[in-house]
Amino acid sequence: MKMHIVHGVRIVEEGQGNTIVLLHPSGHPPSALTAHIKLFSQDARLIAPNLYDIAGMVKVLDEKSFAQALDRILRELQANRVLLVGCSIGGDIALSYASLYSQAVSGVVVVDAVGIERKSIFIWLVVFIQTCIQSLLTKKSRDNVGFLPFVIEFLKHPLNVWKLLWFAMHASIEKYIPGVKAPVLLMWGEEDRLASLKTGKILKQKLANAHLIVVPQASHFWITIELEFFISNINIFRKSL
């Protein structure tokens, strides 16, 4: 597993082949992404930028700024026609990038993305904390992801963490939806309270070429429990591109 810095952003890179860009709000070191990377990089080049570093470098906390920062990174890494896999706030960034840089994208996978529903900051934080506690109480979730990297990130770069959370609370993806031309796979937890299934259904309706998979009885962090299901559906989607 290769770890390096590109334009001030920590990058995890592994494997060879068609490029998959994993936009996942995990910490660093990337132990929280290890299971994803091992499965993805078996037949693809996996690039995972640290979203907290991007939050720390952009001057404006909006979709356009994050997409521009991601574009600089991918150009430097000579990554073309990428498959974007965005989880939570990463889904919002993936859609905005696919809209602004459509020629650089072969497909988009969006998992429980924020950016449609509006909640007060208080309610958003309460639901976020409850969701994290729920995930911590699930052994398989702890084993697959773990929250230690997030804690380390918060202790080392607290401002960047708060900036990314602030962006997540104020994300607004709707104006970028018409520009998304690539096929989109939407995967949503049926019982997600942070970004409810209503968001997934709205995106399915508004995106030009989208398919929605609903994961029964699943919360916001369901991919940490159903990792094999997550990877297998992405691989099926990859073959259709």
Biotite code that builds the C-alpha atoms (Angstrom):
import biotite.structure as struc

atoms = struc.array([
    struc.Atom([0.000, 0.000, 0.000], chain_id="A", res_id=1, res_name="MET", atom_name="CA", element="C"),
    struc.Atom([1.525, 3.292, -1.135], chain_id="A", res_id=2, res_name="LYS", atom_name="CA", element="C"),
    struc.Atom([0.981, 6.433, 0.937], chain_id="A", res_id=3, res_name="MET", atom_name="CA", element="C"),
    struc.Atom([2.114, 9.801, -0.373], chain_id="A", res_id=4, res_name="HIS", atom_name="CA", element="C"),
    struc.Atom([1.175, 13.484, -0.477], chain_id="A", res_id=5, res_name="ILE", atom_name="CA", element="C"),
    struc.Atom([-0.199, 15.251, -3.554], chain_id="A", res_id=6, res_name="VAL", atom_name="CA", element="C"),
    struc.Atom([-0.855, 19.007, -3.406], chain_id="A", res_id=7, res_name="HIS", atom_name="CA", element="C"),
    struc.Atom([-0.872, 18.848, 0.386], chain_id="A", res_id=8, res_name="GLY", atom_name="CA", element="C"),
    struc.Atom([-3.366, 15.952, 0.558], chain_id="A", res_id=9, res_name="VAL", atom_name="CA", element="C"),
    struc.Atom([-2.488, 12.517, 1.941], chain_id="A", res_id=10, res_name="ARG", atom_name="CA", element="C"),
    struc.Atom([-3.217, 9.809, -0.606], chain_id="A", res_id=11, res_name="ILE", atom_name="CA", element="C"),
    struc.Atom([-3.499, 6.047, -0.283], chain_id="A", res_id=12, res_name="VAL", atom_name="CA", element="C"),
    struc.Atom([-2.855, 4.195, -3.537], chain_id="A", res_id=13, res_name="GLU", atom_name="CA", element="C"),
    struc.Atom([-2.855, 0.494, -4.355], chain_id="A", res_id=14, res_name="GLU", atom_name="CA", element="C"),
    struc.Atom([-3.191, -1.856, -7.328], chain_id="A", res_id=15, res_name="GLY", atom_name="CA", element="C"),
    struc.Atom([-3.154, -1.512, -11.108], chain_id="A", res_id=16, res_name="GLN", atom_name="CA", element="C"),
    struc.Atom([-5.814, -1.248, -13.798], chain_id="A", res_id=17, res_name="GLY", atom_name="CA", element="C"),
    struc.Atom([-8.811, 1.014, -14.258], chain_id="A", res_id=18, res_name="ASN", atom_name="CA", element="C"),
    struc.Atom([-8.908, 3.701, -11.580], chain_id="A", res_id=19, res_name="THR", atom_name="CA", element="C"),
    struc.Atom([-11.372, 3.719, -8.686], chain_id="A", res_id=20, res_name="ILE", atom_name="CA", element="C"),
    struc.Atom([-11.398, 6.853, -6.530], chain_id="A", res_id=21, res_name="VAL", atom_name="CA", element="C"),
    struc.Atom([-12.718, 6.144, -3.043], chain_id="A", res_id=22, res_name="LEU", atom_name="CA", element="C"),
    struc.Atom([-14.110, 9.249, -1.329], chain_id="A", res_id=23, res_name="LEU", atom_name="CA", element="C"),
    struc.Atom([-14.661, 8.057, 2.212], chain_id="A", res_id=24, res_name="HIS", atom_name="CA", element="C"),
    struc.Atom([-14.642, 10.283, 5.342], chain_id="A", res_id=25, res_name="PRO", atom_name="CA", element="C"),
    struc.Atom([-12.079, 8.137, 7.147], chain_id="A", res_id=26, res_name="SER", atom_name="CA", element="C"),
    struc.Atom([-9.049, 9.170, 9.136], chain_id="A", res_id=27, res_name="GLY", atom_name="CA", element="C"),
    struc.Atom([-5.339, 8.616, 8.582], chain_id="A", res_id=28, res_name="HIS", atom_name="CA", element="C"),
    struc.Atom([-3.440, 6.308, 8.853], chain_id="A", res_id=29, res_name="PRO", atom_name="CA", element="C"),
    struc.Atom([-5.845, 4.502, 6.570], chain_id="A", res_id=30, res_name="PRO", atom_name="CA", element="C"),
    struc.Atom([-6.580, 1.400, 8.670], chain_id="A", res_id=31, res_name="SER", atom_name="CA", element="C"),
    struc.Atom([-10.233, 2.355, 8.330], chain_id="A", res_id=32, res_name="ALA", atom_name="CA", element="C"),
    struc.Atom([-9.954, 1.815, 4.570], chain_id="A", res_id=33, res_name="LEU", atom_name="CA", element="C"),
    struc.Atom([-7.792, -1.307, 4.556], chain_id="A", res_id=34, res_name="THR", atom_name="CA", element="C"),
    struc.Atom([-10.598, -3.793, 3.894], chain_id="A", res_id=35, res_name="ALA", atom_name="CA", element="C"),
    struc.Atom([-11.980, -1.682, 1.038], chain_id="A", res_id=36, res_name="HIS", atom_name="CA", element="C"),
    struc.Atom([-8.545, -1.221, -0.498], chain_id="A", res_id=37, res_name="ILE", atom_name="CA", element="C"),
    struc.Atom([-7.655, -4.908, -0.412], chain_id="A", res_id=38, res_name="LYS", atom_name="CA", element="C"),
    struc.Atom([-10.879, -5.877, -2.164], chain_id="A", res_id=39, res_name="LEU", atom_name="CA", element="C"),
    struc.Atom([-10.907, -3.049, -4.721], chain_id="A", res_id=40, res_name="PHE", atom_name="CA", element="C"),
    struc.Atom([-7.233, -3.251, -5.673], chain_id="A", res_id=41, res_name="SER", atom_name="CA", element="C"),
    struc.Atom([-7.337, -6.909, -6.707], chain_id="A", res_id=42, res_name="GLN", atom_name="CA", element="C"),
    struc.Atom([-8.030, -5.849, -10.312], chain_id="A", res_id=43, res_name="ASP", atom_name="CA", element="C"),
    struc.Atom([-8.035, -2.037, -10.240], chain_id="A", res_id=44, res_name="ALA", atom_name="CA", element="C"),
    struc.Atom([-5.992, 0.979, -9.243], chain_id="A", res_id=45, res_name="ARG", atom_name="CA", element="C"),
    struc.Atom([-7.454, 2.375, -6.039], chain_id="A", res_id=46, res_name="LEU", atom_name="CA", element="C"),
    struc.Atom([-6.879, 6.015, -5.043], chain_id="A", res_id=47, res_name="ILE", atom_name="CA", element="C"),
    struc.Atom([-8.193, 7.241, -1.679], chain_id="A", res_id=48, res_name="ALA", atom_name="CA", element="C"),
    struc.Atom([-7.561, 10.935, -0.889], chain_id="A", res_id=49, res_name="PRO", atom_name="CA", element="C"),
    struc.Atom([-7.914, 12.189, 2.660], chain_id="A", res_id=50, res_name="ASN", atom_name="CA", element="C"),
    struc.Atom([-11.041, 14.361, 2.683], chain_id="A", res_id=51, res_name="LEU", atom_name="CA", element="C"),
    struc.Atom([-10.013, 16.179, 5.869], chain_id="A", res_id=52, res_name="TYR", atom_name="CA", element="C"),
    struc.Atom([-6.866, 17.435, 4.162], chain_id="A", res_id=53, res_name="ASP", atom_name="CA", element="C"),
    struc.Atom([-8.961, 18.738, 1.262], chain_id="A", res_id=54, res_name="ILE", atom_name="CA", element="C"),
    struc.Atom([-11.274, 20.475, 3.752], chain_id="A", res_id=55, res_name="ALA", atom_name="CA", element="C"),
    struc.Atom([-8.245, 22.129, 5.298], chain_id="A", res_id=56, res_name="GLY", atom_name="CA", element="C"),
    struc.Atom([-6.882, 23.466, 2.011], chain_id="A", res_id=57, res_name="MET", atom_name="CA", element="C"),
    struc.Atom([-9.983, 24.826, 0.242], chain_id="A", res_id=58, res_name="VAL", atom_name="CA", element="C"),
    struc.Atom([-10.813, 28.492, 0.776], chain_id="A", res_id=59, res_name="LYS", atom_name="CA", element="C"),
    struc.Atom([-14.560, 28.014, 0.361], chain_id="A", res_id=60, res_name="VAL", atom_name="CA", element="C"),
    struc.Atom([-16.444, 25.048, 1.843], chain_id="A", res_id=61, res_name="LEU", atom_name="CA", element="C"),
    struc.Atom([-18.606, 24.177, -1.139], chain_id="A", res_id=62, res_name="ASP", atom_name="CA", element="C"),
    struc.Atom([-18.965, 21.448, -3.754], chain_id="A", res_id=63, res_name="GLU", atom_name="CA", element="C"),
    struc.Atom([-17.143, 23.365, -6.476], chain_id="A", res_id=64, res_name="LYS", atom_name="CA", element="C"),
    struc.Atom([-14.051, 23.919, -4.312], chain_id="A", res_id=65, res_name="SER", atom_name="CA", element="C"),
    struc.Atom([-13.861, 20.248, -3.298], chain_id="A", res_id=66, res_name="PHE", atom_name="CA", element="C"),
    struc.Atom([-14.315, 19.138, -6.922], chain_id="A", res_id=67, res_name="ALA", atom_name="CA", element="C"),
    struc.Atom([-11.570, 21.493, -8.118], chain_id="A", res_id=68, res_name="GLN", atom_name="CA", element="C"),
    struc.Atom([-9.181, 20.235, -5.440], chain_id="A", res_id=69, res_name="ALA", atom_name="CA", element="C"),
    struc.Atom([-9.940, 16.627, -6.383], chain_id="A", res_id=70, res_name="LEU", atom_name="CA", element="C"),
    struc.Atom([-9.367, 17.413, -10.057], chain_id="A", res_id=71, res_name="ASP", atom_name="CA", element="C"),
    struc.Atom([-5.893, 18.808, -9.320], chain_id="A", res_id=72, res_name="ARG", atom_name="CA", element="C"),
    struc.Atom([-5.017, 15.635, -7.435], chain_id="A", res_id=73, res_name="ILE", atom_name="CA", element="C"),
    struc.Atom([-6.273, 13.273, -10.139], chain_id="A", res_id=74, res_name="LEU", atom_name="CA", element="C"),
    struc.Atom([-4.508, 15.213, -12.880], chain_id="A", res_id=75, res_name="ARG", atom_name="CA", element="C"),
    struc.Atom([-1.247, 14.984, -10.962], chain_id="A", res_id=76, res_name="GLU", atom_name="CA", element="C"),
    struc.Atom([-1.773, 11.221, -10.566], chain_id="A", res_id=77, res_name="LEU", atom_name="CA", element="C"),
    struc.Atom([-2.676, 10.907, -14.276], chain_id="A", res_id=78, res_name="GLN", atom_name="CA", element="C"),
    struc.Atom([-5.986, 9.266, -13.389], chain_id="A", res_id=79, res_name="ALA", atom_name="CA", element="C"),
    struc.Atom([-8.435, 9.391, -16.306], chain_id="A", res_id=80, res_name="ASN", atom_name="CA", element="C"),
    struc.Atom([-11.965, 8.054, -16.820], chain_id="A", res_id=81, res_name="ARG", atom_name="CA", element="C"),
    struc.Atom([-12.262, 7.174, -13.160], chain_id="A", res_id=82, res_name="VAL", atom_name="CA", element="C"),
    struc.Atom([-15.010, 5.380, -11.279], chain_id="A", res_id=83, res_name="LEU", atom_name="CA", element="C"),
    struc.Atom([-15.944, 7.515, -8.282], chain_id="A", res_id=84, res_name="LEU", atom_name="CA", element="C"),
    struc.Atom([-17.151, 5.786, -5.127], chain_id="A", res_id=85, res_name="VAL", atom_name="CA", element="C"),
    struc.Atom([-18.443, 8.341, -2.651], chain_id="A", res_id=86, res_name="GLY", atom_name="CA", element="C"),
    struc.Atom([-19.719, 7.520, 0.833], chain_id="A", res_id=87, res_name="CYS", atom_name="CA", element="C"),
    struc.Atom([-21.677, 10.021, 2.951], chain_id="A", res_id=88, res_name="SER", atom_name="CA", element="C"),
    struc.Atom([-20.154, 13.474, 2.269], chain_id="A", res_id=89, res_name="ILE", atom_name="CA", element="C"),
    struc.Atom([-17.948, 11.692, -0.275], chain_id="A", res_id=90, res_name="GLY", atom_name="CA", element="C"),
    struc.Atom([-21.095, 10.999, -2.302], chain_id="A", res_id=91, res_name="GLY", atom_name="CA", element="C"),
    struc.Atom([-21.838, 14.708, -2.483], chain_id="A", res_id=92, res_name="ASP", atom_name="CA", element="C"),
    struc.Atom([-18.278, 15.403, -3.653], chain_id="A", res_id=93, res_name="ILE", atom_name="CA", element="C"),
    struc.Atom([-18.440, 12.564, -6.206], chain_id="A", res_id=94, res_name="ALA", atom_name="CA", element="C"),
    struc.Atom([-21.615, 13.917, -7.817], chain_id="A", res_id=95, res_name="LEU", atom_name="CA", element="C"),
    struc.Atom([-20.308, 17.483, -7.981], chain_id="A", res_id=96, res_name="SER", atom_name="CA", element="C"),
    struc.Atom([-17.053, 16.273, -9.554], chain_id="A", res_id=97, res_name="TYR", atom_name="CA", element="C"),
    struc.Atom([-18.963, 14.128, -12.069], chain_id="A", res_id=98, res_name="ALA", atom_name="CA", element="C"),
    struc.Atom([-21.038, 17.175, -12.980], chain_id="A", res_id=99, res_name="SER", atom_name="CA", element="C"),
    struc.Atom([-18.140, 19.614, -13.391], chain_id="A", res_id=100, res_name="LEU", atom_name="CA", element="C"),
    struc.Atom([-15.676, 17.152, -14.971], chain_id="A", res_id=101, res_name="TYR", atom_name="CA", element="C"),
    struc.Atom([-17.948, 14.767, -16.822], chain_id="A", res_id=102, res_name="SER", atom_name="CA", element="C"),
    struc.Atom([-15.327, 13.755, -19.414], chain_id="A", res_id=103, res_name="GLN", atom_name="CA", element="C"),
    struc.Atom([-13.066, 12.453, -16.641], chain_id="A", res_id=104, res_name="ALA", atom_name="CA", element="C"),
    struc.Atom([-15.663, 10.094, -15.151], chain_id="A", res_id=105, res_name="VAL", atom_name="CA", element="C"),
    struc.Atom([-16.797, 6.646, -16.339], chain_id="A", res_id=106, res_name="SER", atom_name="CA", element="C"),
    struc.Atom([-19.303, 6.042, -13.549], chain_id="A", res_id=107, res_name="GLY", atom_name="CA", element="C"),
    struc.Atom([-20.347, 7.089, -10.050], chain_id="A", res_id=108, res_name="VAL", atom_name="CA", element="C"),
    struc.Atom([-21.301, 5.059, -6.981], chain_id="A", res_id=109, res_name="VAL", atom_name="CA", element="C"),
    struc.Atom([-23.105, 7.078, -4.312], chain_id="A", res_id=110, res_name="VAL", atom_name="CA", element="C"),
    struc.Atom([-23.623, 5.590, -0.849], chain_id="A", res_id=111, res_name="VAL", atom_name="CA", element="C"),
    struc.Atom([-25.938, 7.333, 1.640], chain_id="A", res_id=112, res_name="ASP", atom_name="CA", element="C"),
    struc.Atom([-24.912, 10.800, 0.471], chain_id="A", res_id=113, res_name="ALA", atom_name="CA", element="C"),
    struc.Atom([-25.768, 14.038, 2.228], chain_id="A", res_id=114, res_name="VAL", atom_name="CA", element="C"),
    struc.Atom([-26.654, 17.195, 0.338], chain_id="A", res_id=115, res_name="GLY", atom_name="CA", element="C"),
    struc.Atom([-30.422, 17.041, -0.275], chain_id="A", res_id=116, res_name="ILE", atom_name="CA", element="C"),
    struc.Atom([-32.272, 17.054, 3.044], chain_id="A", res_id=117, res_name="GLU", atom_name="CA", element="C"),
    struc.Atom([-32.036, 20.016, 5.373], chain_id="A", res_id=118, res_name="ARG", atom_name="CA", element="C"),
    struc.Atom([-31.664, 19.549, 9.147], chain_id="A", res_id=119, res_name="LYS", atom_name="CA", element="C"),
    struc.Atom([-30.775, 22.036, 11.869], chain_id="A", res_id=120, res_name="SER", atom_name="CA", element="C"),
    struc.Atom([-27.165, 21.846, 13.045], chain_id="A", res_id=121, res_name="ILE", atom_name="CA", element="C"),
    struc.Atom([-28.324, 20.579, 16.462], chain_id="A", res_id=122, res_name="PHE", atom_name="CA", element="C"),
    struc.Atom([-30.430, 17.761, 15.009], chain_id="A", res_id=123, res_name="ILE", atom_name="CA", element="C"),
    struc.Atom([-27.694, 16.854, 12.512], chain_id="A", res_id=124, res_name="TRP", atom_name="CA", element="C"),
    struc.Atom([-25.072, 16.555, 15.257], chain_id="A", res_id=125, res_name="LEU", atom_name="CA", element="C"),
    struc.Atom([-27.366, 14.532, 17.529], chain_id="A", res_id=126, res_name="VAL", atom_name="CA", element="C"),
    struc.Atom([-28.184, 12.075, 14.756], chain_id="A", res_id=127, res_name="VAL", atom_name="CA", element="C"),
    struc.Atom([-24.500, 11.891, 13.754], chain_id="A", res_id=128, res_name="PHE", atom_name="CA", element="C"),
    struc.Atom([-23.414, 11.046, 17.306], chain_id="A", res_id=129, res_name="ILE", atom_name="CA", element="C"),
    struc.Atom([-26.215, 8.475, 17.699], chain_id="A", res_id=130, res_name="GLN", atom_name="CA", element="C"),
    struc.Atom([-25.222, 6.855, 14.406], chain_id="A", res_id=131, res_name="THR", atom_name="CA", element="C"),
    struc.Atom([-21.563, 6.664, 15.449], chain_id="A", res_id=132, res_name="CYS", atom_name="CA", element="C"),
    struc.Atom([-22.489, 5.076, 18.792], chain_id="A", res_id=133, res_name="ILE", atom_name="CA", element="C"),
    struc.Atom([-24.715, 2.557, 17.025], chain_id="A", res_id=134, res_name="GLN", atom_name="CA", element="C"),
    struc.Atom([-21.827, 1.623, 14.750], chain_id="A", res_id=135, res_name="SER", atom_name="CA", element="C"),
    struc.Atom([-19.411, 1.335, 17.676], chain_id="A", res_id=136, res_name="LEU", atom_name="CA", element="C"),
    struc.Atom([-21.760, -1.129, 19.368], chain_id="A", res_id=137, res_name="LEU", atom_name="CA", element="C"),
    struc.Atom([-21.676, -3.402, 16.317], chain_id="A", res_id=138, res_name="THR", atom_name="CA", element="C"),
    struc.Atom([-18.644, -5.712, 16.466], chain_id="A", res_id=139, res_name="LYS", atom_name="CA", element="C"),
    struc.Atom([-18.433, -6.326, 12.706], chain_id="A", res_id=140, res_name="LYS", atom_name="CA", element="C"),
    struc.Atom([-18.510, -2.591, 12.082], chain_id="A", res_id=141, res_name="SER", atom_name="CA", element="C"),
    struc.Atom([-15.682, -2.040, 14.559], chain_id="A", res_id=142, res_name="ARG", atom_name="CA", element="C"),
    struc.Atom([-13.634, -4.798, 12.945], chain_id="A", res_id=143, res_name="ASP", atom_name="CA", element="C"),
    struc.Atom([-14.069, -3.541, 9.361], chain_id="A", res_id=144, res_name="ASN", atom_name="CA", element="C"),
    struc.Atom([-13.573, 0.167, 9.944], chain_id="A", res_id=145, res_name="VAL", atom_name="CA", element="C"),
    struc.Atom([-12.900, 1.214, 13.494], chain_id="A", res_id=146, res_name="GLY", atom_name="CA", element="C"),
    struc.Atom([-13.082, 4.777, 14.786], chain_id="A", res_id=147, res_name="PHE", atom_name="CA", element="C"),
    struc.Atom([-9.492, 5.081, 16.021], chain_id="A", res_id=148, res_name="LEU", atom_name="CA", element="C"),
    struc.Atom([-8.291, 6.742, 12.768], chain_id="A", res_id=149, res_name="PRO", atom_name="CA", element="C"),
    struc.Atom([-11.093, 9.304, 13.086], chain_id="A", res_id=150, res_name="PHE", atom_name="CA", element="C"),
    struc.Atom([-10.096, 10.026, 16.703], chain_id="A", res_id=151, res_name="VAL", atom_name="CA", element="C"),
    struc.Atom([-6.439, 10.370, 15.651], chain_id="A", res_id=152, res_name="ILE", atom_name="CA", element="C"),
    struc.Atom([-7.472, 12.722, 12.850], chain_id="A", res_id=153, res_name="GLU", atom_name="CA", element="C"),
    struc.Atom([-9.517, 14.830, 15.253], chain_id="A", res_id=154, res_name="PHE", atom_name="CA", element="C"),
    struc.Atom([-6.666, 15.084, 17.758], chain_id="A", res_id=155, res_name="LEU", atom_name="CA", element="C"),
    struc.Atom([-4.082, 15.996, 15.095], chain_id="A", res_id=156, res_name="LYS", atom_name="CA", element="C"),
    struc.Atom([-6.198, 18.181, 12.803], chain_id="A", res_id=157, res_name="HIS", atom_name="CA", element="C"),
    struc.Atom([-9.321, 19.267, 14.727], chain_id="A", res_id=158, res_name="PRO", atom_name="CA", element="C"),
    struc.Atom([-10.000, 22.290, 12.505], chain_id="A", res_id=159, res_name="LEU", atom_name="CA", element="C"),
    struc.Atom([-10.009, 20.169, 9.340], chain_id="A", res_id=160, res_name="ASN", atom_name="CA", element="C"),
    struc.Atom([-12.421, 17.676, 10.930], chain_id="A", res_id=161, res_name="VAL", atom_name="CA", element="C"),
    struc.Atom([-14.797, 20.432, 11.966], chain_id="A", res_id=162, res_name="TRP", atom_name="CA", element="C"),
    struc.Atom([-14.585, 22.014, 8.517], chain_id="A", res_id=163, res_name="LYS", atom_name="CA", element="C"),
    struc.Atom([-15.541, 18.735, 6.820], chain_id="A", res_id=164, res_name="LEU", atom_name="CA", element="C"),
    struc.Atom([-18.420, 18.196, 9.259], chain_id="A", res_id=165, res_name="LEU", atom_name="CA", element="C"),
    struc.Atom([-19.574, 21.782, 8.667], chain_id="A", res_id=166, res_name="TRP", atom_name="CA", element="C"),
    struc.Atom([-19.485, 21.180, 4.929], chain_id="A", res_id=167, res_name="PHE", atom_name="CA", element="C"),
    struc.Atom([-21.490, 17.965, 5.401], chain_id="A", res_id=168, res_name="ALA", atom_name="CA", element="C"),
    struc.Atom([-24.136, 19.820, 7.399], chain_id="A", res_id=169, res_name="MET", atom_name="CA", element="C"),
    struc.Atom([-24.472, 22.519, 4.724], chain_id="A", res_id=170, res_name="HIS", atom_name="CA", element="C"),
    struc.Atom([-23.917, 20.443, 1.582], chain_id="A", res_id=171, res_name="ALA", atom_name="CA", element="C"),
    struc.Atom([-26.224, 21.182, -1.335], chain_id="A", res_id=172, res_name="SER", atom_name="CA", element="C"),
    struc.Atom([-25.892, 18.954, -4.383], chain_id="A", res_id=173, res_name="ILE", atom_name="CA", element="C"),
    struc.Atom([-29.113, 19.690, -6.273], chain_id="A", res_id=174, res_name="GLU", atom_name="CA", element="C"),
    struc.Atom([-27.753, 22.289, -8.704], chain_id="A", res_id=175, res_name="LYS", atom_name="CA", element="C"),
    struc.Atom([-25.058, 19.855, -9.860], chain_id="A", res_id=176, res_name="TYR", atom_name="CA", element="C"),
    struc.Atom([-27.421, 16.971, -10.642], chain_id="A", res_id=177, res_name="ILE", atom_name="CA", element="C"),
    struc.Atom([-28.272, 18.042, -14.246], chain_id="A", res_id=178, res_name="PRO", atom_name="CA", element="C"),
    struc.Atom([-24.583, 17.991, -15.179], chain_id="A", res_id=179, res_name="GLY", atom_name="CA", element="C"),
    struc.Atom([-24.046, 14.345, -14.185], chain_id="A", res_id=180, res_name="VAL", atom_name="CA", element="C"),
    struc.Atom([-23.928, 12.370, -17.445], chain_id="A", res_id=181, res_name="LYS", atom_name="CA", element="C"),
    struc.Atom([-22.214, 9.177, -16.279], chain_id="A", res_id=182, res_name="ALA", atom_name="CA", element="C"),
    struc.Atom([-24.192, 6.132, -15.049], chain_id="A", res_id=183, res_name="PRO", atom_name="CA", element="C"),
    struc.Atom([-24.833, 6.281, -11.302], chain_id="A", res_id=184, res_name="VAL", atom_name="CA", element="C"),
    struc.Atom([-25.328, 3.444, -8.824], chain_id="A", res_id=185, res_name="LEU", atom_name="CA", element="C"),
    struc.Atom([-27.106, 4.579, -5.657], chain_id="A", res_id=186, res_name="LEU", atom_name="CA", element="C"),
    struc.Atom([-26.828, 2.365, -2.578], chain_id="A", res_id=187, res_name="MET", atom_name="CA", element="C"),
    struc.Atom([-28.846, 3.342, 0.479], chain_id="A", res_id=188, res_name="TRP", atom_name="CA", element="C"),
    struc.Atom([-29.496, 2.086, 3.980], chain_id="A", res_id=189, res_name="GLY", atom_name="CA", element="C"),
    struc.Atom([-33.218, 1.680, 4.528], chain_id="A", res_id=190, res_name="GLU", atom_name="CA", element="C"),
    struc.Atom([-33.009, 3.027, 8.090], chain_id="A", res_id=191, res_name="GLU", atom_name="CA", element="C"),
    struc.Atom([-30.400, 5.753, 7.550], chain_id="A", res_id=192, res_name="ASP", atom_name="CA", element="C"),
    struc.Atom([-31.298, 8.711, 9.764], chain_id="A", res_id=193, res_name="ARG", atom_name="CA", element="C"),
    struc.Atom([-28.393, 10.940, 8.760], chain_id="A", res_id=194, res_name="LEU", atom_name="CA", element="C"),
    struc.Atom([-29.184, 10.883, 5.029], chain_id="A", res_id=195, res_name="ALA", atom_name="CA", element="C"),
    struc.Atom([-32.537, 9.171, 4.768], chain_id="A", res_id=196, res_name="SER", atom_name="CA", element="C"),
    struc.Atom([-33.736, 6.927, 1.966], chain_id="A", res_id=197, res_name="LEU", atom_name="CA", element="C"),
    struc.Atom([-35.800, 9.899, 0.770], chain_id="A", res_id=198, res_name="LYS", atom_name="CA", element="C"),
    struc.Atom([-32.535, 11.433, -0.473], chain_id="A", res_id=199, res_name="THR", atom_name="CA", element="C"),
    struc.Atom([-31.715, 8.309, -2.464], chain_id="A", res_id=200, res_name="GLY", atom_name="CA", element="C"),
    struc.Atom([-35.168, 8.304, -4.058], chain_id="A", res_id=201, res_name="LYS", atom_name="CA", element="C"),
    struc.Atom([-34.900, 11.985, -4.995], chain_id="A", res_id=202, res_name="ILE", atom_name="CA", element="C"),
    struc.Atom([-31.516, 11.377, -6.629], chain_id="A", res_id=203, res_name="LEU", atom_name="CA", element="C"),
    struc.Atom([-32.893, 8.340, -8.471], chain_id="A", res_id=204, res_name="LYS", atom_name="CA", element="C"),
    struc.Atom([-35.694, 10.487, -9.869], chain_id="A", res_id=205, res_name="GLN", atom_name="CA", element="C"),
    struc.Atom([-33.542, 13.475, -10.851], chain_id="A", res_id=206, res_name="LYS", atom_name="CA", element="C"),
    struc.Atom([-30.416, 11.808, -12.212], chain_id="A", res_id=207, res_name="LEU", atom_name="CA", element="C"),
    struc.Atom([-30.512, 10.933, -15.913], chain_id="A", res_id=208, res_name="ALA", atom_name="CA", element="C"),
    struc.Atom([-29.118, 7.403, -15.586], chain_id="A", res_id=209, res_name="ASN", atom_name="CA", element="C"),
    struc.Atom([-29.334, 6.000, -12.064], chain_id="A", res_id=210, res_name="ALA", atom_name="CA", element="C"),
    struc.Atom([-30.167, 2.715, -10.366], chain_id="A", res_id=211, res_name="HIS", atom_name="CA", element="C"),
    struc.Atom([-31.058, 2.514, -6.659], chain_id="A", res_id=212, res_name="LEU", atom_name="CA", element="C"),
    struc.Atom([-30.300, -0.434, -4.373], chain_id="A", res_id=213, res_name="ILE", atom_name="CA", element="C"),
    struc.Atom([-31.962, -0.283, -0.957], chain_id="A", res_id=214, res_name="VAL", atom_name="CA", element="C"),
    struc.Atom([-30.217, -2.195, 1.830], chain_id="A", res_id=215, res_name="VAL", atom_name="CA", element="C"),
    struc.Atom([-32.869, -3.531, 4.254], chain_id="A", res_id=216, res_name="PRO", atom_name="CA", element="C"),
    struc.Atom([-32.652, -2.562, 7.933], chain_id="A", res_id=217, res_name="GLN", atom_name="CA", element="C"),
    struc.Atom([-29.386, -0.715, 7.340], chain_id="A", res_id=218, res_name="ALA", atom_name="CA", element="C"),
    struc.Atom([-28.155, 2.548, 8.892], chain_id="A", res_id=219, res_name="SER", atom_name="CA", element="C"),
    struc.Atom([-25.744, 5.196, 7.609], chain_id="A", res_id=220, res_name="HIS", atom_name="CA", element="C"),
    struc.Atom([-22.603, 3.104, 8.199], chain_id="A", res_id=221, res_name="PHE", atom_name="CA", element="C"),
    struc.Atom([-23.984, -0.115, 6.732], chain_id="A", res_id=222, res_name="TRP", atom_name="CA", element="C"),
    struc.Atom([-20.976, -0.660, 4.425], chain_id="A", res_id=223, res_name="ILE", atom_name="CA", element="C"),
    struc.Atom([-18.855, -1.364, 7.496], chain_id="A", res_id=224, res_name="THR", atom_name="CA", element="C"),
    struc.Atom([-21.098, -4.351, 8.223], chain_id="A", res_id=225, res_name="ILE", atom_name="CA", element="C"),
    struc.Atom([-21.986, -5.496, 4.691], chain_id="A", res_id=226, res_name="GLU", atom_name="CA", element="C"),
    struc.Atom([-18.609, -4.922, 3.064], chain_id="A", res_id=227, res_name="LEU", atom_name="CA", element="C"),
    struc.Atom([-18.817, -7.941, 0.727], chain_id="A", res_id=228, res_name="GLU", atom_name="CA", element="C"),
    struc.Atom([-22.301, -6.896, -0.455], chain_id="A", res_id=229, res_name="PHE", atom_name="CA", element="C"),
    struc.Atom([-20.989, -3.380, -1.056], chain_id="A", res_id=230, res_name="PHE", atom_name="CA", element="C"),
    struc.Atom([-17.993, -4.551, -3.103], chain_id="A", res_id=231, res_name="ILE", atom_name="CA", element="C"),
    struc.Atom([-19.897, -7.169, -5.111], chain_id="A", res_id=232, res_name="SER", atom_name="CA", element="C"),
    struc.Atom([-22.537, -4.685, -6.275], chain_id="A", res_id=233, res_name="ASN", atom_name="CA", element="C"),
    struc.Atom([-19.862, -2.205, -7.289], chain_id="A", res_id=234, res_name="ILE", atom_name="CA", element="C"),
    struc.Atom([-18.082, -4.904, -9.291], chain_id="A", res_id=235, res_name="ASN", atom_name="CA", element="C"),
    struc.Atom([-21.333, -5.739, -11.102], chain_id="A", res_id=236, res_name="ILE", atom_name="CA", element="C"),
    struc.Atom([-21.766, -2.037, -11.851], chain_id="A", res_id=237, res_name="PHE", atom_name="CA", element="C"),
    struc.Atom([-18.167, -1.795, -13.117], chain_id="A", res_id=238, res_name="ARG", atom_name="CA", element="C"),
    struc.Atom([-18.779, -4.543, -15.643], chain_id="A", res_id=239, res_name="LYS", atom_name="CA", element="C"),
    struc.Atom([-21.738, -2.633, -17.066], chain_id="A", res_id=240, res_name="SER", atom_name="CA", element="C"),
    struc.Atom([-19.720, 0.513, -17.809], chain_id="A", res_id=241, res_name="LEU", atom_name="CA", element="C"),
])
